[in-house]
């Protein structure tokens, strides 16, 4: 019976490690996507700025 309990304990520990690793990878990917989106928004704002300034002069 002790062997079966050790197998269950090992399986549960591995499952917890896999879930924690998956959450960590998901958070890291989410942060990268947010940073990329922020950079793209800044580039778009810089490209839009001359158009806005040109429109105000008229």
C-alpha positions as CSV (number, residue, x, y, z in Angstrom):
1,X,0.0,0.0,0.0
2,X,2.9,2.4,0.7
3,X,4.2,2.0,-2.9
4,X,0.8,3.0,-4.3
5,X,0.7,6.0,-2.0
6,X,4.2,7.0,-3.2
7,X,3.1,6.7,-6.8
8,X,0.1,8.9,-6.1
9,X,2.3,11.4,-4.3
10,X,4.7,11.5,-7.2
11,X,1.9,11.9,-9.7
12,X,0.3,14.7,-7.8
13,X,3.6,16.5,-7.4
14,X,4.4,16.2,-11.1
15,X,0.9,17.5,-11.9
16,X,1.4,20.5,-9.7
17,X,4.7,21.3,-11.3
18,X,3.2,21.0,-14.8
19,X,0.3,23.3,-13.9
20,X,2.6,25.9,-12.2
21,X,5.0,25.8,-15.2
22,X,2.1,26.3,-17.7
23,X,0.8,29.3,-15.7
24,X,4.2,30.8,-15.7
25,X,4.7,30.3,-19.4
26,X,1.2,31.8,-20.0
27,X,2.0,34.9,-18.0
28,X,5.3,35.4,-19.7
29,X,3.6,35.1,-23.2
30,X,0.9,37.5,-22.1
31,X,3.4,40.1,-20.9
32,X,5.3,39.8,-24.2
33,X,2.1,40.3,-26.2
34,X,1.2,43.3,-24.1
35,X,4.6,44.9,-24.6
36,X,4.5,44.3,-28.3
37,X,1.0,45.9,-28.5
38,X,2.2,48.8,-26.5
39,X,5.2,49.4,-28.9
40,X,2.9,49.1,-31.9
41,X,0.5,51.6,-30.4
42,X,3.4,54.1,-29.8
43,X,4.5,53.6,-33.4
44,X,1.0,54.2,-34.7
45,X,0.7,57.3,-32.6
46,X,4.0,58.7,-34.0
47,X,2.8,58.0,-37.5
48,X,-0.6,59.7,-36.8
49,X,0.9,62.8,-35.2
50,X,2.1,64.5,-38.5
51,X,-1.4,63.9,-40.0
52,X,-3.1,65.5,-37.0
53,X,-0.7,68.5,-37.1
54,X,-1.2,68.9,-40.9
55,X,-5.0,68.8,-40.4
56,X,-4.9,71.6,-37.8
57,X,-3.0,74.0,-40.1
58,X,-5.8,74.0,-42.7
